[in-house]
Amino acid sequence: MDEYVGMEFQDVLDRRRMVRGYTNDPIDPEALERIVVAGVRAPSAGFSQGQSFVVVTDPERRSRIAELAGEPTYLEAGFDPWISRAQALVVLCTSENRYRERYGEPDKTRHHDGTWPVPWWWVDAGAAMQNVLLAAVDEGLAAGFLGIQAIDGLADLLGIPDDVSPVGVITIGHPAPDRRSGSLDRGRRETVHWEQW
Ligand SMILES: Cc1cc2nc3c(=O)[nH]c(=O)nc-3n(C[C@H](O)[C@H](O)[C@H](O)COP(=O)(O)O)c2cc1C
């Protein structure tokens, strides 16, 4: 196995994009482990650690997830079979219950009224997702994200408990030339405001 070297952080940021095309080359298991650990290391409100990760590498199970995710609709749109071909699928999950439990502990109830103007379990899932995406790039791999809205039956397939919500599937593999999403043609909006909106 190659020794882990990693990239300059700015290069990782510049290279990161959602990739929907992969080769069939296997992923170094140690690299995959580092990528998942990066997700685990993401921040969480109150250190609730409500995020969990189901790492799927078995080809049959990957195909089954691709089927549930409606991969043929991507093929019809001119994309590669990126879900089944990605050598690893990381199903990102979050648990609201875990936050409710954590914020019910004495050090939290002192200054928390048990309501969340912003649901931290979704916020923290986003942070975990980004850590995984960036760590994949850092390993010379590429990654994509598939929202859960289109994946009925995933929780049953993977035995995910009732109080844990799958958020989406992170696809990871060696990048192949892929088709850019049409969404990107819309260009970048001005979203930064200095000093005042
Ligand atoms: C929360 C979230 C859900 C997404 N869901 C999907 C999806 O279901 N299918 C897909 O092909 N891309 C999905 N994407 C990828 C976006 O389309 C992509 O991030 C966006 O077009 C910007 O492209 P870039 O990430 O390559 O810069 C999702 C991205 C995010 C952050």
The ligand as a Gaussian input file, in Angstrom:
#p B3LYP/6-31G(d) Opt

LIG

0 1
 C      -27.657000      18.159000       0.217000
 C      -27.259000      17.817000      -1.198000
 C      -28.030000      16.927000      -1.919000
 C      -27.644000      16.568000      -3.216000
 N      -28.367000      15.608000      -3.878000
 C      -27.933000      15.194000      -5.091000
 C      -28.598000      14.117000      -5.747000
 O      -29.571000      13.536000      -5.236000
 N      -28.135000      13.735000      -6.963000
 C      -27.051000      14.342000      -7.549000
 O      -26.664000      13.948000      -8.644000
 N      -26.391000      15.362000      -6.941000
 C      -26.797000      15.789000      -5.725000
 N      -26.126000      16.810000      -5.095000
 C      -24.971000      17.454000      -5.743000
 C      -25.248000      18.890000      -6.198000
 O      -26.007000      18.854000      -7.376000
 C      -23.909000      19.600000      -6.426000
 O      -23.244000      19.712000      -5.182000
 C      -24.083000      20.980000      -7.026000
 O      -24.599000      20.889000      -8.344000
 C      -22.769000      21.755000      -7.077000
 O      -21.791000      21.011000      -7.752000
 P      -20.363000      20.701000      -7.096000
 O      -20.620000      20.088000      -5.752000
 O      -19.720000      19.736000      -8.061000
 O      -19.630000      21.990000      -6.976000
 C      -26.505000      17.169000      -3.802000
 C      -25.745000      18.086000      -3.065000
 C      -26.091000      18.391000      -1.772000
 C      -25.221000      19.355000      -0.994000

